[in-house]
Amino acid sequence: MTALAWLIPAALGLGFLGLMGFLWAVRSGQYEDMDGAARRILIDDDGPLTDDDRDQDAAGNEGSRDEAGDG
């Protein structure tokens, strides 16, 4: 019986904290744009890579490997 005296207030307190977190998220606009992130991933702002871009990328990656001690 004493366990219920601890568990019931703890459960009510955690539920209240969850409710307060949800209300904070709603008020701060977390649920305003539900489709924006899903559509944003489909937008391709970058053009195709050219040979010059690939050469610069390869040179940059080799340099970072040397600094890290991998190469």
C-alpha positions in Angstrom: 0.0 0.0 0.0 2.8 2.4 0.7 4.2 1.7 -2.8 1.0 3.1 -4.3 1.4 6.2 -2.1 4.7 6.9 -4.0 3.7 5.6 -7.4 0.5 7.5 -7.9 1.9 10.9 -7.2 5.0 10.1 -9.3 2.8 9.0 -12.2 0.7 12.2 -11.9 3.8 14.3 -11.7 5.4 12.7 -14.8 2.1 13.1 -16.7 1.9 16.7 -15.8 5.5 17.3 -16.9 4.7 15.6 -20.2 1.6 17.8 -20.7 3.6 20.9 -19.9 6.3 19.9 -22.5 3.7 19.3 -25.1 2.0 22.6 -24.4 5.4 24.4 -24.6 6.1 22.7 -28.0 2.7 23.8 -29.4 3.1 27.4 -28.2 6.7 27.7 -29.5 5.6 26.6 -33.0 7.1 23.2 -33.2 4.1 21.8 -35.1 3.5 24.7 -37.4 5.1 23.3 -40.6 4.6 19.6 -40.7 5.2 19.1 -44.4 8.1 21.6 -44.9 10.9 19.3 -43.8 9.4 16.3 -45.7 9.4 18.4 -48.9 12.7 20.2 -48.3 14.6 17.0 -48.6 13.3 16.5 -52.1 14.6 20.0 -53.3 17.9 19.7 -55.2 19.7 23.0 -55.0 23.0 21.6 -56.1 23.9 21.1 -59.7 25.7 18.0 -61.0 29.3 17.6 -59.9 31.9 18.5 -62.5 35.4 17.0 -62.8 36.9 20.0 -61.1 34.5 19.6 -58.2 35.5 15.9 -57.8 39.2 16.8 -57.9 38.8 19.5 -55.2 36.8 17.1 -53.1 39.4 14.3 -53.4 42.2 16.7 -52.5 40.3 18.0 -49.5 39.5 14.5 -48.3 43.1 13.3 -48.6 44.3 16.3 -46.6 41.9 15.6 -43.8 43.0 12.0 -43.7 46.6 13.0 -43.4 45.8 15.3 -40.6 43.9 12.6 -38.8 46.7 10.2 -39.1 44.8 7.7 -41.4 46.8 8.2 -44.5 
